[in-house]
Each structure stands twice: as C-alpha cells, then as structure tokens.
C-alpha cells in the first residue's frame, strides 16, 4: 500500500478560484485521484478537488513558511509586511 500525503477529502465551504493547469499536471492529478480512491476506498469524483488539500498539506509542512509566519505574528498575512 502506498503512503500518500493526502487522506480522505473533507467537505468544506469552498471559495471559488479559477486557474489553468498544464496538461501533464492534470494527468498527474487524475492519476493521484485514482490511487487515493484505491487507498481510502472513497472515490474522488472530481480530481480538481484534490488541489486544495494538496496546497494545505504543502503549506502545513513547509518549515520555512512556518518560520516566516511566526516571525510576522502568527496567522498574519506575510505579504502585508
């Protein structure tokens, strides 16, 4: 069994964001959704829904970002400094 960085995708109130993905990245996203569905037993109806949890995971595990965020006062917007 693969050790994926994502688990089941929680339902949350979304904020609409429009973006374009390179074809290769979209194919990888679809493949990731297929593996995740096999691992969790929960089908991923729309692979695009993986983008938010992937970004959350990336941000949560970025140590340099965490340090920079703490340096400017917690959850403050670091671009505002």
PyMOL Python script that loads the backbone (N, CA, C, O; Angstrom):
from pymol import cmd

cmd.read_pdbstr("""\
ATOM      1  N   UNK A   1       0.838  -1.180   0.000  1.00  0.00           N
ATOM      2  CA  UNK A   1       0.000   0.000   0.000  1.00  0.00           C
ATOM      3  C   UNK A   1       0.885   1.247   0.000  1.00  0.00           C
ATOM      4  O   UNK A   1       1.889   1.304   0.710  1.00  0.00           O
ATOM      5  N   UNK A   2       0.505   2.240  -0.799  1.00  0.00           N
ATOM      6  CA  UNK A   2       1.258   3.494  -0.891  1.00  0.00           C
ATOM      7  C   UNK A   2       1.006   4.365   0.333  1.00  0.00           C
ATOM      8  O   UNK A   2      -0.072   4.321   0.925  1.00  0.00           O
ATOM      9  N   UNK A   3       1.998   5.148   0.703  1.00  0.00           N
ATOM     10  CA  UNK A   3       1.854   6.095   1.814  1.00  0.00           C
ATOM     11  C   UNK A   3       1.659   7.477   1.196  1.00  0.00           C
ATOM     12  O   UNK A   3       2.623   8.211   0.976  1.00  0.00           O
ATOM     13  N   UNK A   4       0.402   7.821   0.919  1.00  0.00           N
ATOM     14  CA  UNK A   4       0.094   9.106   0.310  1.00  0.00           C
ATOM     15  C   UNK A   4       0.085  10.204   1.357  1.00  0.00           C
ATOM     16  O   UNK A   4      -0.164   9.947   2.535  1.00  0.00           O
ATOM     17  N   UNK A   5       0.358  11.426   0.925  1.00  0.00           N
ATOM     18  CA  UNK A   5       0.342  12.563   1.842  1.00  0.00           C
ATOM     19  C   UNK A   5      -1.073  13.032   2.129  1.00  0.00           C
ATOM     20  O   UNK A   5      -1.304  13.732   3.114  1.00  0.00           O
ATOM     21  N   UNK A   6      -2.028  12.657   1.281  1.00  0.00           N
ATOM     22  CA  UNK A   6      -3.416  13.061   1.498  1.00  0.00           C
ATOM     23  C   UNK A   6      -4.231  11.896   1.998  1.00  0.00           C
ATOM     24  O   UNK A   6      -3.968  10.741   1.665  1.00  0.00           O
ATOM     25  N   UNK A   7      -5.223  12.215   2.802  1.00  0.00           N
ATOM     26  CA  UNK A   7      -6.190  11.232   3.241  1.00  0.00           C
ATOM     27  C   UNK A   7      -7.535  11.596   2.642  1.00  0.00           C
ATOM     28  O   UNK A   7      -7.586  12.304   1.636  1.00  0.00           O
ATOM     29  N   UNK A   8      -8.623  11.129   3.234  1.00  0.00           N
ATOM     30  CA  UNK A   8      -9.945  11.475   2.723  1.00  0.00           C
ATOM     31  C   UNK A   8     -10.139  12.991   2.662  1.00  0.00           C
ATOM     32  O   UNK A   8      -9.637  13.721   3.517  1.00  0.00           O
ATOM     33  N   UNK A   9     -10.859  13.452   1.664  1.00  0.00           N
ATOM     34  CA  UNK A   9     -11.060  14.885   1.438  1.00  0.00           C
ATOM     35  C   UNK A   9     -12.310  15.343   2.205  1.00  0.00           C
ATOM     36  O   UNK A   9     -13.412  14.872   1.926  1.00  0.00           O
ATOM     37  N   UNK A  10     -12.140  16.264   3.173  1.00  0.00           N
ATOM     38  CA  UNK A  10     -13.302  16.740   3.935  1.00  0.00           C
ATOM     39  C   UNK A  10     -14.148  17.711   3.112  1.00  0.00           C
ATOM     40  O   UNK A  10     -13.640  18.411   2.236  1.00  0.00           O
ATOM     41  N   UNK A  11     -15.444  17.737   3.410  1.00  0.00           N
ATOM     42  CA  UNK A  11     -16.317  18.737   2.797  1.00  0.00           C
ATOM     43  C   UNK A  11     -16.146  20.032   3.565  1.00  0.00           C
ATOM     44  O   UNK A  11     -16.180  20.037   4.795  1.00  0.00           O
ATOM     45  N   UNK A  12     -15.963  21.120   2.854  1.00  0.00           N
ATOM     46  CA  UNK A  12     -15.778  22.418   3.469  1.00  0.00           C
ATOM     47  C   UNK A  12     -16.385  23.451   2.535  1.00  0.00           C
ATOM     48  O   UNK A  12     -16.505  23.215   1.332  1.00  0.00           O
ATOM     49  N   UNK A  13     -16.765  24.595   3.088  1.00  0.00           N
ATOM     50  CA  UNK A  13     -17.326  25.650   2.258  1.00  0.00           C
ATOM     51  C   UNK A  13     -16.234  26.185   1.328  1.00  0.00           C
ATOM     52  O   UNK A  13     -15.219  26.701   1.797  1.00  0.00           O
ATOM     53  N   UNK A  14     -16.437  26.065   0.023  1.00  0.00           N
ATOM     54  CA  UNK A  14     -15.383  26.466  -0.910  1.00  0.00           C
ATOM     55  C   UNK A  14     -15.361  27.958  -1.217  1.00  0.00           C
ATOM     56  O   UNK A  14     -16.358  28.664  -1.060  1.00  0.00           O
ATOM     57  N   UNK A  15     -14.206  28.409  -1.655  1.00  0.00           N
ATOM     58  CA  UNK A  15     -14.011  29.749  -2.200  1.00  0.00           C
ATOM     59  C   UNK A  15     -13.612  29.522  -3.649  1.00  0.00           C
ATOM     60  O   UNK A  15     -12.677  28.769  -3.921  1.00  0.00           O
ATOM     61  N   UNK A  16     -14.295  30.151  -4.566  1.00  0.00           N
ATOM     62  CA  UNK A  16     -14.048  29.908  -5.983  1.00  0.00           C
ATOM     63  C   UNK A  16     -12.738  30.546  -6.435  1.00  0.00           C
ATOM     64  O   UNK A  16     -12.490  31.729  -6.206  1.00  0.00           O
ATOM     65  N   UNK A  17     -11.904  29.725  -7.085  1.00  0.00           N
ATOM     66  CA  UNK A  17     -10.648  30.167  -7.668  1.00  0.00           C
ATOM     67  C   UNK A  17     -10.590  29.552  -9.066  1.00  0.00           C
ATOM     68  O   UNK A  17     -10.881  28.369  -9.244  1.00  0.00           O
ATOM     69  N   UNK A  18     -10.218  30.350 -10.039  1.00  0.00           N
ATOM     70  CA  UNK A  18     -10.103  29.854 -11.406  1.00  0.00           C
ATOM     71  C   UNK A  18      -8.627  29.792 -11.772  1.00  0.00           C
ATOM     72  O   UNK A  18      -7.900  30.771 -11.602  1.00  0.00           O
ATOM     73  N   UNK A  19      -8.181  28.636 -12.276  1.00  0.00           N
ATOM     74  CA  UNK A  19      -6.799  28.510 -12.701  1.00  0.00           C
ATOM     75  C   UNK A  19      -6.703  27.533 -13.852  1.00  0.00           C
ATOM     76  O   UNK A  19      -7.594  26.711 -14.066  1.00  0.00           O
ATOM     77  N   UNK A  20      -5.618  27.632 -14.583  1.00  0.00           N
ATOM     78  CA  UNK A  20      -5.333  26.703 -15.684  1.00  0.00           C
ATOM     79  C   UNK A  20      -4.160  25.840 -15.266  1.00  0.00           C
ATOM     80  O   UNK A  20      -3.189  26.328 -14.688  1.00  0.00           O
ATOM     81  N   UNK A  21      -4.257  24.546 -15.565  1.00  0.00           N
ATOM     82  CA  UNK A  21      -3.187  23.612 -15.247  1.00  0.00           C
ATOM     83  C   UNK A  21      -2.555  23.108 -16.532  1.00  0.00           C
ATOM     84  O   UNK A  21      -3.252  22.911 -17.527  1.00  0.00           O
ATOM     85  N   UNK A  22      -1.258  22.898 -16.527  1.00  0.00           N
ATOM     86  CA  UNK A  22      -0.641  22.226 -17.672  1.00  0.00           C
ATOM     87  C   UNK A  22      -1.238  20.820 -17.813  1.00  0.00           C
ATOM     88  O   UNK A  22      -1.608  20.196 -16.819  1.00  0.00           O
ATOM     89  N   UNK A  23      -1.326  20.334 -19.038  1.00  0.00           N
ATOM     90  CA  UNK A  23      -1.915  19.013 -19.284  1.00  0.00           C
ATOM     91  C   UNK A  23      -1.254  17.910 -18.473  1.00  0.00           C
ATOM     92  O   UNK A  23      -1.938  17.047 -17.922  1.00  0.00           O
ATOM     93  N   UNK A  24       0.073  17.933 -18.395  1.00  0.00           N
ATOM     94  CA  UNK A  24       0.798  16.894 -17.654  1.00  0.00           C
ATOM     95  C   UNK A  24       0.428  16.916 -16.172  1.00  0.00           C
ATOM     96  O   UNK A  24       0.285  15.859 -15.557  1.00  0.00           O
ATOM     97  N   UNK A  25       0.273  18.097 -15.597  1.00  0.00           N
ATOM     98  CA  UNK A  25      -0.102  18.204 -14.187  1.00  0.00           C
ATOM     99  C   UNK A  25      -1.522  17.687 -13.978  1.00  0.00           C
ATOM    100  O   UNK A  25      -1.796  17.018 -12.982  1.00  0.00           O
ATOM    101  N   UNK A  26      -2.422  17.989 -14.902  1.00  0.00           N
ATOM    102  CA  UNK A  26      -3.798  17.487 -14.782  1.00  0.00           C
ATOM    103  C   UNK A  26      -3.821  15.962 -14.859  1.00  0.00           C
ATOM    104  O   UNK A  26      -4.552  15.318 -14.106  1.00  0.00           O
ATOM    105  N   UNK A  27      -3.032  15.380 -15.758  1.00  0.00           N
ATOM    106  CA  UNK A  27      -2.965  13.916 -15.848  1.00  0.00           C
ATOM    107  C   UNK A  27      -2.431  13.319 -14.547  1.00  0.00           C
ATOM    108  O   UNK A  27      -2.917  12.285 -14.087  1.00  0.00           O
ATOM    109  N   UNK A  28      -1.432  13.971 -13.960  1.00  0.00           N
ATOM    110  CA  UNK A  28      -0.909  13.508 -12.665  1.00  0.00           C
ATOM    111  C   UNK A  28      -1.975  13.616 -11.577  1.00  0.00           C
ATOM    112  O   UNK A  28      -2.082  12.739 -10.720  1.00  0.00           O
ATOM    113  N   UNK A  29      -2.751  14.676 -11.611  1.00  0.00           N
ATOM    114  CA  UNK A  29      -3.824  14.866 -10.633  1.00  0.00           C
ATOM    115  C   UNK A  29      -4.869  13.757 -10.762  1.00  0.00           C
ATOM    116  O   UNK A  29      -5.339  13.225  -9.756  1.00  0.00           O
ATOM    117  N   UNK A  30      -5.228  13.412 -11.984  1.00  0.00           N
ATOM    118  CA  UNK A  30      -6.188  12.331 -12.229  1.00  0.00           C
ATOM    119  C   UNK A  30      -5.616  11.008 -11.729  1.00  0.00           C
ATOM    120  O   UNK A  30      -6.322  10.232 -11.084  1.00  0.00           O
ATOM    121  N   UNK A  31      -4.347  10.746 -12.019  1.00  0.00           N
ATOM    122  CA  UNK A  31      -3.710   9.511 -11.558  1.00  0.00           C
ATOM    123  C   UNK A  31      -3.647   9.470 -10.030  1.00  0.00           C
ATOM    124  O   UNK A  31      -3.878   8.420  -9.430  1.00  0.00           O
ATOM    125  N   UNK A  32      -3.339  10.599  -9.402  1.00  0.00           N
ATOM    126  CA  UNK A  32      -3.299  10.667  -7.939  1.00  0.00           C
ATOM    127  C   UNK A  32      -4.685  10.356  -7.372  1.00  0.00           C
ATOM    128  O   UNK A  32      -4.810   9.622  -6.392  1.00  0.00           O
ATOM    129  N   UNK A  33      -5.714  10.913  -7.990  1.00  0.00           N
ATOM    130  CA  UNK A  33      -7.087  10.671  -7.527  1.00  0.00           C
ATOM    131  C   UNK A  33      -7.429   9.188  -7.602  1.00  0.00           C
ATOM    132  O   UNK A  33      -8.101   8.658  -6.717  1.00  0.00           O
ATOM    133  N   UNK A  34      -6.971   8.521  -8.650  1.00  0.00           N
ATOM    134  CA  UNK A  34      -7.230   7.085  -8.789  1.00  0.00           C
ATOM    135  C   UNK A  34      -6.534   6.293  -7.694  1.00  0.00           C
ATOM    136  O   UNK A  34      -7.131   5.387  -7.112  1.00  0.00           O
ATOM    137  N   UNK A  35      -5.284   6.621  -7.406  1.00  0.00           N
ATOM    138  CA  UNK A  35      -4.548   5.925  -6.340  1.00  0.00           C
ATOM    139  C   UNK A  35      -5.186   6.222  -4.984  1.00  0.00           C
ATOM    140  O   UNK A  35      -5.358   5.319  -4.165  1.00  0.00           O
ATOM    141  N   UNK A  36      -5.532   7.477  -4.749  1.00  0.00           N
ATOM    142  CA  UNK A  36      -6.166   7.860  -3.485  1.00  0.00           C
ATOM    143  C   UNK A  36      -7.482   7.118  -3.287  1.00  0.00           C
ATOM    144  O   UNK A  36      -7.784   6.675  -2.179  1.00  0.00           O
ATOM    145  N   UNK A  37      -8.261   6.980  -4.343  1.00  0.00           N
ATOM    146  CA  UNK A  37      -9.531   6.255  -4.257  1.00  0.00           C
ATOM    147  C   UNK A  37      -9.301   4.798  -3.868  1.00  0.00           C
ATOM    148  O   UNK A  37     -10.041   4.240  -3.057  1.00  0.00           O
ATOM    149  N   UNK A  38      -8.280   4.195  -4.444  1.00  0.00           N
ATOM    150  CA  UNK A  38      -7.959   2.801  -4.087  1.00  0.00           C
ATOM    151  C   UNK A  38      -7.509   2.699  -2.638  1.00  0.00           C
ATOM    152  O   UNK A  38      -7.889   1.767  -1.929  1.00  0.00           O
ATOM    153  N   UNK A  39      -6.698   3.658  -2.197  1.00  0.00           N
ATOM    154  CA  UNK A  39      -6.144   3.618  -0.838  1.00  0.00           C
ATOM    155  C   UNK A  39      -7.186   3.896   0.241  1.00  0.00           C
ATOM    156  O   UNK A  39      -7.176   3.259   1.294  1.00  0.00           O
ATOM    157  N   UNK A  40      -8.080   4.841  -0.016  1.00  0.00           N
ATOM    158  CA  UNK A  40      -9.044   5.252   1.009  1.00  0.00           C
ATOM    159  C   UNK A  40     -10.396   4.572   0.869  1.00  0.00           C
ATOM    160  O   UNK A  40     -11.199   4.583   1.802  1.00  0.00           O
ATOM    161  N   UNK A  41     -10.653   3.975  -0.299  1.00  0.00           N
ATOM    162  CA  UNK A  41     -11.963   3.370  -0.530  1.00  0.00           C
ATOM    163  C   UNK A  41     -13.037   4.395  -0.839  1.00  0.00           C
ATOM    164  O   UNK A  41     -14.213   4.048  -0.949  1.00  0.00           O
ATOM    165  N   UNK A  42     -12.644   5.659  -0.980  1.00  0.00           N
ATOM    166  CA  UNK A  42     -13.592   6.736  -1.310  1.00  0.00           C
ATOM    167  C   UNK A  42     -13.270   7.246  -2.704  1.00  0.00           C
ATOM    168  O   UNK A  42     -12.191   7.795  -2.928  1.00  0.00           O
ATOM    169  N   UNK A  43     -14.192   7.072  -3.644  1.00  0.00           N
ATOM    170  CA  UNK A  43     -13.910   7.583  -4.988  1.00  0.00           C
ATOM    171  C   UNK A  43     -13.807   9.103  -4.991  1.00  0.00           C
ATOM    172  O   UNK A  43     -14.540   9.786  -4.276  1.00  0.00           O
ATOM    173  N   UNK A  44     -12.902   9.619  -5.789  1.00  0.00           N
ATOM    174  CA  UNK A  44     -12.737  11.054  -5.954  1.00  0.00           C
ATOM    175  C   UNK A  44     -13.464  11.416  -7.246  1.00  0.00           C
ATOM    176  O   UNK A  44     -12.977  11.141  -8.343  1.00  0.00           O
ATOM    177  N   UNK A  45     -14.633  12.036  -7.103  1.00  0.00           N
ATOM    178  CA  UNK A  45     -15.452  12.339  -8.275  1.00  0.00           C
ATOM    179  C   UNK A  45     -14.812  13.385  -9.169  1.00  0.00           C
ATOM    180  O   UNK A  45     -14.932  13.310 -10.392  1.00  0.00           O
ATOM    181  N   UNK A  46     -14.139  14.353  -8.580  1.00  0.00           N
ATOM    182  CA  UNK A  46     -13.522  15.427  -9.341  1.00  0.00           C
ATOM    183  C   UNK A  46     -12.095  15.610  -8.848  1.00  0.00           C
ATOM    184  O   UNK A  46     -11.893  16.129  -7.750  1.00  0.00           O
ATOM    185  N   UNK A  47     -11.101  15.199  -9.627  1.00  0.00           N
ATOM    186  CA  UNK A  47      -9.708  15.316  -9.195  1.00  0.00           C
ATOM    187  C   UNK A  47      -9.295  16.745  -8.848  1.00  0.00           C
ATOM    188  O   UNK A  47      -8.354  16.940  -8.078  1.00  0.00           O
ATOM    189  N   UNK A  48      -9.971  17.737  -9.394  1.00  0.00           N
ATOM    190  CA  UNK A  48      -9.647  19.135  -9.087  1.00  0.00           C
ATOM    191  C   UNK A  48      -9.843  19.411  -7.597  1.00  0.00           C
ATOM    192  O   UNK A  48      -9.201  20.303  -7.042  1.00  0.00           O
ATOM    193  N   UNK A  49     -10.721  18.655  -6.952  1.00  0.00           N
ATOM    194  CA  UNK A  49     -10.950  18.836  -5.514  1.00  0.00           C
ATOM    195  C   UNK A  49      -9.733  18.443  -4.678  1.00  0.00           C
ATOM    196  O   UNK A  49      -9.692  18.721  -3.479  1.00  0.00           O
ATOM    197  N   UNK A  50      -8.756  17.810  -5.288  1.00  0.00           N
ATOM    198  CA  UNK A  50      -7.530  17.460  -4.570  1.00  0.00           C
ATOM    199  C   UNK A  50      -6.591  18.645  -4.417  1.00  0.00           C
ATOM    200  O   UNK A  50      -5.719  18.638  -3.548  1.00  0.00           O
ATOM    201  N   UNK A  51      -6.761  19.659  -5.248  1.00  0.00           N
ATOM    202  CA  UNK A  51      -5.821  20.780  -5.249  1.00  0.00           C
ATOM    203  C   UNK A  51      -5.776  21.478  -3.892  1.00  0.00           C
ATOM    204  O   UNK A  51      -4.691  21.736  -3.372  1.00  0.00           O
ATOM    205  N   UNK A  52      -6.919  21.785  -3.318  1.00  0.00           N
ATOM    206  CA  UNK A  52      -6.937  22.490  -2.025  1.00  0.00           C
ATOM    207  C   UNK A  52      -6.265  21.672  -0.920  1.00  0.00           C
ATOM    208  O   UNK A  52      -5.410  22.212  -0.217  1.00  0.00           O
ATOM    209  N   UNK A  53      -6.614  20.386  -0.734  1.00  0.00           N
ATOM    210  CA  UNK A  53      -5.921  19.622   0.309  1.00  0.00           C
ATOM    211  C   UNK A  53      -4.422  19.483   0.045  1.00  0.00           C
ATOM    212  O   UNK A  53      -3.626  19.453   0.983  1.00  0.00           O
ATOM    213  N   UNK A  54      -4.037  19.399  -1.235  1.00  0.00           N
ATOM    214  CA  UNK A  54      -2.610  19.322  -1.552  1.00  0.00           C
ATOM    215  C   UNK A  54      -1.902  20.610  -1.155  1.00  0.00           C
ATOM    216  O   UNK A  54      -0.810  20.575  -0.589  1.00  0.00           O
ATOM    217  N   UNK A  55      -2.522  21.737  -1.449  1.00  0.00           N
ATOM    218  CA  UNK A  55      -1.929  23.018  -1.052  1.00  0.00           C
ATOM    219  C   UNK A  55      -1.878  23.153   0.462  1.00  0.00           C
ATOM    220  O   UNK A  55      -0.885  23.627   1.014  1.00  0.00           O
ATOM    221  N   UNK A  56      -2.960  22.731   1.142  1.00  0.00           N
ATOM    222  CA  UNK A  56      -2.971  22.778   2.605  1.00  0.00           C
ATOM    223  C   UNK A  56      -1.830  21.950   3.177  1.00  0.00           C
ATOM    224  O   UNK A  56      -1.129  22.390   4.089  1.00  0.00           O
ATOM    225  N   UNK A  57      -1.649  20.748   2.637  1.00  0.00           N
ATOM    226  CA  UNK A  57      -0.588  19.856   3.112  1.00  0.00           C
ATOM    227  C   UNK A  57       0.788  20.462   2.843  1.00  0.00           C
ATOM    228  O   UNK A  57       1.675  20.419   3.695  1.00  0.00           O
ATOM    229  N   UNK A  58       0.950  21.023   1.658  1.00  0.00           N
ATOM    230  CA  UNK A  58       2.214  21.651   1.297  1.00  0.00           C
ATOM    231  C   UNK A  58       2.537  22.787   2.268  1.00  0.00           C
ATOM    232  O   UNK A  58       3.653  22.867   2.781  1.00  0.00           O
ATOM    233  N   UNK A  59       1.572  23.656   2.517  1.00  0.00           N
ATOM    234  CA  UNK A  59       1.791  24.792   3.409  1.00  0.00           C
ATOM    235  C   UNK A  59       2.039  24.317   4.842  1.00  0.00           C
ATOM    236  O   UNK A  59       2.899  24.857   5.538  1.00  0.00           O
ATOM    237  N   UNK A  60       1.290  23.317   5.275  1.00  0.00           N
ATOM    238  CA  UNK A  60       1.436  22.815   6.643  1.00  0.00           C
ATOM    239  C   UNK A  60       2.799  22.183   6.889  1.00  0.00           C
ATOM    240  O   UNK A  60       3.260  22.147   8.029  1.00  0.00           O
ATOM    241  N   UNK A  61       3.452  21.686   5.842  1.00  0.00           N
ATOM    242  CA  UNK A  61       4.730  21.004   6.027  1.00  0.00           C
ATOM    243  C   UNK A  61       5.930  21.833   5.555  1.00  0.00           C
ATOM    244  O   UNK A  61       7.054  21.332   5.532  1.00  0.00           O
ATOM    245  N   UNK A  62       5.703  23.079   5.185  1.00  0.00           N
ATOM    246  CA  UNK A  62       6.791  23.959   4.730  1.00  0.00           C
ATOM    247  C   UNK A  62       7.380  24.675   5.947  1.00  0.00           C
ATOM    248  O   UNK A  62       6.798  25.637   6.446  1.00  0.00           O
ATOM    249  N   UNK A  63       8.511  24.213   6.411  1.00  0.00           N
ATOM    250  CA  UNK A  63       9.113  24.758   7.635  1.00  0.00           C
ATOM    251  C   UNK A  63       9.529  26.213   7.486  1.00  0.00           C
ATOM    252  O   UNK A  63       9.373  27.003   8.418  1.00  0.00           O
ATOM    253  N   UNK A  64      10.054  26.569   6.330  1.00  0.00           N
ATOM    254  CA  UNK A  64      10.461  27.964   6.122  1.00  0.00           C
ATOM    255  C   UNK A  64       9.252  28.896   6.163  1.00  0.00           C
ATOM    256  O   UNK A  64       9.333  29.993   6.716  1.00  0.00           O
ATOM    257  N   UNK A  65       8.140  28.470   5.586  1.00  0.00           N
ATOM    258  CA  UNK A  65       6.927  29.273   5.648  1.00  0.00           C
ATOM    259  C   UNK A  65       6.464  29.422   7.098  1.00  0.00           C
ATOM    260  O   UNK A  65       6.073  30.512   7.516  1.00  0.00           O
ATOM    261  N   UNK A  66       6.507  28.337   7.859  1.00  0.00           N
ATOM    262  CA  UNK A  66       6.090  28.389   9.262  1.00  0.00           C
ATOM    263  C   UNK A  66       6.950  29.380  10.041  1.00  0.00           C
ATOM    264  O   UNK A  66       6.437  30.155  10.849  1.00  0.00           O
ATOM    265  N   UNK A  67       8.269  29.350   9.794  1.00  0.00           N
ATOM    266  CA  UNK A  67       9.162  30.305  10.471  1.00  0.00           C
ATOM    267  C   UNK A  67       8.832  31.736  10.084  1.00  0.00           C
ATOM    268  O   UNK A  67       8.758  32.614  10.943  1.00  0.00           O
ATOM    269  N   UNK A  68       8.634  31.973   8.801  1.00  0.00           N
ATOM    270  CA  UNK A  68       8.315  33.326   8.327  1.00  0.00           C
ATOM    271  C   UNK A  68       6.984  33.788   8.904  1.00  0.00           C
ATOM    272  O   UNK A  68       6.840  34.951   9.279  1.00  0.00           O
ATOM    273  N   UNK A  69       6.024  32.895   8.976  1.00  0.00           N
ATOM    274  CA  UNK A  69       4.713  33.245   9.518  1.00  0.00           C
ATOM    275  C   UNK A  69       4.814  33.614  10.993  1.00  0.00           C
ATOM    276  O   UNK A  69       4.211  34.591  11.439  1.00  0.00           O
ATOM    277  N   UNK A  70       5.578  32.829  11.747  1.00  0.00           N
ATOM    278  CA  UNK A  70       5.765  33.130  13.180  1.00  0.00           C
ATOM    279  C   UNK A  70       6.486  34.462  13.357  1.00  0.00           C
ATOM    280  O   UNK A  70       6.186  35.216  14.282  1.00  0.00           O
ATOM    281  N   UNK A  71       7.429  34.747  12.475  1.00  0.00           N
ATOM    282  CA  UNK A  71       8.216  35.981  12.583  1.00  0.00           C
ATOM    283  C   UNK A  71       7.354  37.220  12.417  1.00  0.00           C
ATOM    284  O   UNK A  71       7.693  38.278  12.947  1.00  0.00           O
ATOM    285  N   UNK A  72       6.244  37.114  11.691  1.00  0.00           N
ATOM    286  CA  UNK A  72       5.387  38.283  11.465  1.00  0.00           C
ATOM    287  C   UNK A  72       4.133  38.246  12.333  1.00  0.00           C
ATOM    288  O   UNK A  72       3.237  39.071  12.158  1.00  0.00           O
ATOM    289  N   UNK A  73       4.063  37.309  13.258  1.00  0.00           N
ATOM    290  CA  UNK A  73       2.964  37.329  14.224  1.00  0.00           C
ATOM    291  C   UNK A  73       1.830  36.366  13.956  1.00  0.00           C
ATOM    292  O   UNK A  73       0.690  36.795  13.777  1.00  0.00           O
ATOM    293  N   UNK A  74       2.109  35.091  13.924  1.00  0.00           N
ATOM    294  CA  UNK A  74       1.055  34.085  13.845  1.00  0.00           C
ATOM    295  C   UNK A  74       0.454  33.951  12.472  1.00  0.00           C
ATOM    296  O   UNK A  74       1.161  33.776  11.479  1.00  0.00           O
ATOM    297  N   UNK A  75      -0.863  34.035  12.425  1.00  0.00           N
ATOM    298  CA  UNK A  75      -1.589  33.806  11.175  1.00  0.00           C
ATOM    299  C   UNK A  75      -1.655  35.041  10.315  1.00  0.00           C
ATOM    300  O   UNK A  75      -2.395  35.064   9.332  1.00  0.00           O
ATOM    301  N   UNK A  76      -0.903  36.071  10.655  1.00  0.00           N
ATOM    302  CA  UNK A  76      -0.923  37.296   9.872  1.00  0.00           C
ATOM    303  C   UNK A  76      -0.500  37.037   8.440  1.00  0.00           C
ATOM    304  O   UNK A  76       0.258  36.108   8.161  1.00  0.00           O
ATOM    305  N   UNK A  77      -0.979  37.838   7.567  1.00  0.00           N
ATOM    306  CA  UNK A  77      -0.647  37.743   6.144  1.00  0.00           C
ATOM    307  C   UNK A  77       0.782  38.233   5.957  1.00  0.00           C
ATOM    308  O   UNK A  77       1.056  39.416   6.158  1.00  0.00           O
ATOM    309  N   UNK A  78       1.702  37.341   5.574  1.00  0.00           N
ATOM    310  CA  UNK A  78       3.103  37.736   5.483  1.00  0.00           C
ATOM    311  C   UNK A  78       3.358  38.673   4.318  1.00  0.00           C
ATOM    312  O   UNK A  78       4.372  39.371   4.316  1.00  0.00           O
ATOM    313  N   UNK A  79       2.476  38.715   3.325  1.00  0.00           N
ATOM    314  CA  UNK A  79       2.693  39.636   2.219  1.00  0.00           C
ATOM    315  C   UNK A  79       2.336  41.081   2.607  1.00  0.00           C
ATOM    316  O   UNK A  79       2.700  42.022   1.902  1.00  0.00           O
ATOM    317  N   UNK A  80       1.634  41.246   3.713  1.00  0.00           N
ATOM    318  CA  UNK A  80       1.237  42.591   4.161  1.00  0.00           C
ATOM    319  C   UNK A  80       2.362  43.297   4.898  1.00  0.00           C
ATOM    320  O   UNK A  80       2.259  44.493   5.169  1.00  0.00           O
ATOM    321  N   UNK A  81       3.442  42.580   5.230  1.00  0.00           N
ATOM    322  CA  UNK A  81       4.514  43.234   5.981  1.00  0.00           C
ATOM    323  C   UNK A  81       5.465  43.987   5.101  1.00  0.00           C
ATOM    324  O   UNK A  81       6.419  44.588   5.595  1.00  0.00           O
TER     325      UNK A  81
END
""", "prot")
cmd.dss("prot")
cmd.show_as("cartoon", "prot")
cmd.util.cbc("prot")
cmd.orient("prot")
